[in-house]
Amino acid sequence: MEYMAPSVLVVSPDSGFCDKVGAAAELAGVQLAARVAGYNQLPALLDALQPDILVFDADPPGAEPGRVLASLRRSHPGTAILMAASALTDKRVENALLQGVSGFVAKSCDSREYADAMRAIRRGEIWLGREKLAHALTSLIDAINLPGHAREPIAIVEKLSPREEEIVQLISRGCTNKEIARALGMSDKTVKAHLSHIFAKLGITRRAQLTQPRIPSGAPMVN
């Protein structure tokens, strides 16, 4: 019997992204079945092509793959789904997992990581990427190891700047330093410098503590 290579369908209006996925498919020994710009054509293509892997770009404005992905898991359980996005926040990953997505790759990653992700989800594994997995594990460890007093509201010793508040908000959504740098248009080194200032101002030592309630500057402390 002739061997049939696994196939992949790519959904994105970004031709550069599609080219990267195509290169990754070649590395992974996967055949690029088709590429489509939007989700409107997706149900018909899935029925016709029955791809082993679906790779979709979650960044385009107005992209709402949620309903399609949820129905896909019911109608095409043999298709593994890989999501690519510029910012893979914890909430976004959590929602996508519930919709049947089994792989997550940052759009900035090279073709080799996309290829690794394709191989993994074809084996039935969950692929989160090294950086995101490390961040998730670090956050979990920090949450477990926080001393009792660290769970109390954090009093602001010095007011944060608007930029520092933006960084805190992104961290609270689960963004990594690289994702923060991309979102705010700065280098990883600058993000680290801001974090050092934030930790010093708030008198904390762990990222997980940034998600704890904070007492506004100047507010009275209640014992």
C-alpha positions as CSV (number, residue, x, y, z in Angstrom):
1,M,0.0,0.0,0.0
2,E,1.3,3.4,-1.0
3,Y,2.3,5.6,2.0
4,M,0.2,8.8,2.2
5,A,2.0,11.7,4.0
6,P,-0.1,13.6,6.6
7,S,-1.6,16.8,5.3
8,V,-2.0,20.3,6.7
9,L,-4.5,23.1,5.9
10,V,-3.4,26.6,6.7
11,V,-5.8,29.5,7.5
12,S,-4.3,33.0,7.4
13,P,-4.5,36.2,5.2
14,D,-0.7,36.6,5.8
15,S,1.2,35.0,2.9
16,G,4.5,35.2,4.8
17,F,2.9,33.2,7.7
18,C,1.6,30.6,5.2
19,D,5.1,30.3,3.6
20,K,6.6,29.7,7.0
21,V,4.0,27.0,7.8
22,G,4.7,25.5,4.3
23,A,8.4,25.3,5.1
24,A,7.6,23.8,8.5
25,A,5.4,21.2,6.9
26,E,8.2,20.1,4.6
27,L,10.5,19.7,7.6
28,A,7.9,17.7,9.4
29,G,7.2,15.4,6.5
30,V,3.7,16.8,6.1
31,Q,2.0,17.7,2.8
32,L,0.6,21.2,2.5
33,A,-3.0,20.5,1.2
34,A,-4.2,24.0,0.9
35,R,-4.1,27.6,2.3
36,V,-7.1,29.8,2.8
37,A,-7.4,33.4,3.9
38,G,-10.5,33.3,6.1
39,Y,-12.8,31.0,8.0
40,N,-15.7,31.2,5.6
41,Q,-14.3,28.5,3.3
42,L,-13.0,26.4,6.1
43,P,-16.0,23.9,6.7
44,A,-16.2,23.0,3.0
45,L,-12.4,22.6,2.7
46,L,-12.3,20.4,5.8
47,D,-15.0,18.1,4.4
48,A,-13.3,17.9,1.0
49,L,-9.6,17.5,2.1
50,Q,-9.9,15.8,5.5
51,P,-6.5,17.3,6.6
52,D,-4.6,15.7,9.5
53,I,-3.5,19.1,10.8
54,L,-5.2,22.5,10.8
55,V,-2.9,25.5,11.4
56,F,-4.6,28.8,12.0
57,D,-3.5,32.4,12.5
58,A,-5.3,33.9,15.5
59,D,-4.1,37.5,14.9
60,P,-6.1,39.0,12.0
61,P,-8.6,41.6,13.2
62,G,-12.1,40.2,13.2
63,A,-10.9,36.6,13.2
64,E,-13.4,34.6,15.3
65,P,-12.5,30.9,15.0
66,G,-14.2,29.9,18.2
67,R,-17.4,28.4,16.8
68,V,-15.7,26.8,13.9
69,L,-13.1,25.2,16.1
70,A,-15.6,23.9,18.6
71,S,-17.7,22.3,15.8
72,L,-14.5,21.0,14.1
73,R,-13.7,18.8,17.0
74,R,-17.1,17.2,16.8
75,S,-17.2,16.8,13.0
76,H,-13.5,16.1,12.3
77,P,-12.0,14.5,15.4
78,G,-9.0,13.2,13.4
79,T,-7.8,16.8,12.6
80,A,-5.3,18.1,15.1
81,I,-5.4,21.9,15.6
82,L,-2.4,24.2,15.9
83,M,-2.9,27.9,16.9
84,A,-0.4,30.6,16.1
85,A,-0.6,34.1,17.7
86,S,1.7,37.0,18.5
87,A,0.6,36.9,22.2
88,L,-0.4,33.6,23.7
89,T,-1.9,34.8,27.0
90,D,-3.0,32.3,29.6
91,K,-6.7,33.1,29.0
92,R,-6.3,32.7,25.3
93,V,-4.7,29.3,25.7
94,E,-7.2,28.2,28.2
95,N,-10.2,29.1,25.9
96,A,-8.5,27.5,22.9
97,L,-7.9,24.3,24.8
98,L,-11.6,24.1,25.6
99,Q,-12.3,24.5,21.9
100,G,-10.2,21.6,21.0
101,V,-6.8,23.2,20.1
102,S,-3.9,21.0,21.0
103,G,-0.9,23.1,19.9
104,F,0.2,26.7,20.5
105,V,3.1,28.5,18.8
106,A,4.2,32.1,18.9
107,K,4.2,33.7,15.4
108,S,7.7,34.8,15.9
109,C,9.0,31.2,16.2
110,D,11.0,29.7,13.3
111,S,9.8,26.9,11.0
112,R,11.6,24.3,13.1
113,E,9.4,24.9,16.1
114,Y,6.3,24.8,13.9
115,A,7.5,21.5,12.6
116,D,8.1,20.1,16.1
117,A,4.6,21.3,17.1
118,M,3.1,19.5,14.0
119,R,4.8,16.3,14.9
120,A,3.8,16.5,18.5
121,I,0.1,17.1,17.9
122,R,0.0,14.4,15.3
123,R,1.1,12.0,18.1
124,G,-1.8,13.2,20.2
125,E,0.3,15.4,22.5
126,I,-0.3,19.0,23.7
127,W,2.4,21.4,22.4
128,L,2.8,24.7,24.3
129,G,6.4,25.7,23.4
130,R,9.4,25.8,25.7
131,E,9.1,29.5,26.7
132,K,5.4,29.4,27.4
133,L,5.7,26.1,29.2
134,A,8.5,27.4,31.3
135,H,6.5,30.5,32.1
136,A,3.4,28.5,33.1
137,L,5.5,26.2,35.4
138,T,7.3,29.1,37.0
139,S,3.9,30.9,37.7
140,L,2.5,27.7,39.2
141,I,5.6,27.1,41.4
142,D,5.5,30.8,42.5
143,A,1.8,30.5,43.4
144,I,2.4,27.3,45.4
145,N,5.5,28.7,47.2
146,L,4.2,32.2,48.0
147,P,4.5,32.7,51.8
148,G,1.3,33.6,53.7
149,H,2.0,37.2,54.1
150,A,2.7,37.6,50.3
151,R,-1.0,36.7,49.7
152,E,-2.1,39.8,51.5
153,P,-2.8,43.0,49.5
154,I,0.4,44.5,48.3
155,A,0.9,48.1,49.4
156,I,2.4,50.4,46.8
157,V,5.5,52.1,48.2
158,E,5.9,54.3,45.1
159,K,3.4,54.9,42.4
160,L,4.0,53.0,39.1
161,S,4.4,54.9,35.9
162,P,1.8,54.4,33.1
163,R,4.2,52.2,31.2
164,E,4.9,50.1,34.3
165,E,1.2,49.7,34.8
166,E,0.9,48.4,31.2
167,I,3.6,45.8,31.9
168,V,1.8,44.7,35.1
169,Q,-1.4,44.3,33.2
170,L,0.2,42.2,30.5
171,I,1.9,40.0,33.2
172,S,-1.5,39.5,34.9
173,R,-2.8,38.1,31.5
174,G,0.0,35.6,31.4
175,C,2.3,37.3,28.9
176,T,6.0,36.4,28.8
177,N,8.8,39.0,28.6
178,K,9.1,38.5,24.9
179,E,5.4,38.9,24.3
180,I,5.4,42.1,26.4
181,A,8.3,43.4,24.4
182,R,6.5,42.7,21.1
183,A,3.2,44.2,22.4
184,L,4.8,47.4,23.7
185,G,7.5,47.8,21.0
186,M,10.5,47.5,23.2
187,S,13.4,45.1,23.7
188,D,13.5,42.2,26.1
189,K,16.3,44.0,28.0
190,T,14.0,47.1,28.5
191,V,11.2,44.9,29.8
192,K,13.5,43.3,32.3
193,A,14.7,46.8,33.5
194,H,11.1,47.9,33.9
195,L,10.4,44.7,35.9
196,S,13.3,45.4,38.2
197,H,11.9,48.9,38.9
198,I,8.4,47.6,39.5
199,F,9.6,44.9,41.9
200,A,11.6,47.5,43.8
201,K,8.6,49.9,44.0
202,L,6.2,47.3,45.2
203,G,8.6,45.5,47.5
204,I,8.1,42.1,45.9
205,T,10.4,39.4,44.5
206,R,8.1,37.2,42.2
207,R,6.1,37.8,39.1
208,A,3.1,35.9,40.7
209,Q,2.9,38.6,43.3
210,L,1.9,41.1,40.7
211,T,-1.4,39.4,40.3
212,Q,-2.3,40.0,44.0
213,P,-4.6,42.9,44.9
214,R,-2.7,46.2,45.5
215,I,-3.6,49.1,47.8
216,P,-3.7,52.4,45.9
217,S,-0.9,54.8,46.7
218,G,-1.9,57.1,49.6
219,A,-4.8,54.8,50.8
220,P,-4.8,54.1,54.5
221,M,-3.6,50.6,55.6
222,V,-6.3,48.6,57.5
223,N,-5.1,46.2,60.1
